Amino acid sequence: MGLKILIVDDDPDIRDVLKLTLSEENYEVLEAADGEEALRVINTKSPDLVLLDYKIPKIDGRHVCRLVKKDLLLRHMPIIMVTGKGDINDKVDGIDSGADDYVVKPFEPKELLARIRMILRRTERDLEANPLTRLPGNVSILNELSKRLENKTLFAVCYIDLDKFKSYNDKYGFERGDAVIRETARIIIRSVQQCGNPDDFIGHIGGDDFVVITSIANVDRLCQEIIAKFDKAVPGFYNETDRKRGYIIAQDRQGKEQKTSLLSISIGVVTNEYRQIEHVAQIGEIGAELKAFAKREERSNYVKDKRKTAP
């Protein structure tokens, strides 16, 4: 299937017309009849674009738009507000609440498709991103690391991932696993906003692997903040039984039941403070080694490279 578009409208006839229009371009169509359902679909299915009716039950379109644009991970998701009768106030309110564009009912199908194509092209150009978190992906990460090496600035690269995540996914399912990854991304973003610099970079390699590029001066405080926030959030990822006993019972690869402790976070920190780093691959190799070292601890932990380049 093609890109995912969510239609939010309480009128099933209008949803049918929109579905028919969108099927011409081979889009995968998701539907919601009210604001609450819309937010649930947005948070679980990560649509590429939302066609959002202004007047919908439970939570109106304007408020849905505000909530999406306020979310650190969803704010890049384009929203086209659909308004009725060309009411100028609806248009202004829609744009004020963060909508990327608006169309007026009744709309011309060809014009709607052209607007959708334009916005999706613009979003793709602006954001080479991981579809789950909307954070910059591997191409952007490599470009950023190359830029720092070329500029010969001092830097700290944090390689971050979750411990025991596979067991969690096996027990709780991929949807809950994805929610944990999104919340981890939010924690990293908030921590960087609190402890980082304006030019810090956050990327999502994929799965439960993230990268943060920051300054050497800030990196210890930043790692401590990420760990503190993550550990505080962990109990909320589990049901009451697992939370109380402090572990889950999951099957290993041989199918035997075993106790697996709750999620923790490991960070390997690569810096060019004491050693010369010549190329991007070297950063990745050192990062993987440090992260493996951090994972030996049965708790959230970070390890910083302090080894000096051999003379």
Summary of the structure (lengths in Angstrom):
residues: 311
radius of gyration: 22.4
end to end distance: 55.7
largest distance: 74.7
contacts: 985
relative contact order: 0.10
helix: 47%
strand: 23%
